[in-house]
């Protein structure tokens, strides 16, 4: 199994890495346990290098803290559990125009139906990109669950994580449910001619 490698960020959307015993994170014990030392504050655990797997959940003392968790001054982190899965799902999207021709350069957004997960900047929770010259887009690895899939022609960088924009896109999105290891084929139409 490849070494587990994480970064500890101060908050769910930050890129400032907190101090941690990086050698133990990169090379956990034979039972995959590791020691984490960080300054007090709000943190999110994000994968840096987990080839072929994604984080399914993070639990601290049995409580789901996948999005973020708090570390109080002087508090010991004694039961942080990171569950990973290699049974990721994917979405294969084909976009065509009103005449049935391949629609290239269309933005495609795959996002969770659960609004509380919108804006989660963590692999496996959403995917976005553009269709190729054949009108096709393959999502990144996704966790099993219920998603919306939609196409657009006018998204700006960051829009695929904006809850207000996702609310507008949801009205015309297709609903899908993905199982472990499943690849769902989705066909979308754009209004462009």
Beta strands, then each sheet from edge to edge (+ up, - down):
strand 1: 5-9
strand 2: 41-49
strand 3: 54-60
strand 4: 63-64
strand 5: 69-71
strand 6: 80-85
strand 7: 90-96
strand 8: 107-112
strand 9: 126-130
strand 10: 136-138
strand 11: 145-152
strand 12: 174-178
strand 13: 183-189
sheet 1: 1+ 2- 5+
sheet 2: 4+ 3- 6+
sheet 3: 10+ 7- 13-
sheet 4: 9+ 8- 11+ 12-
end
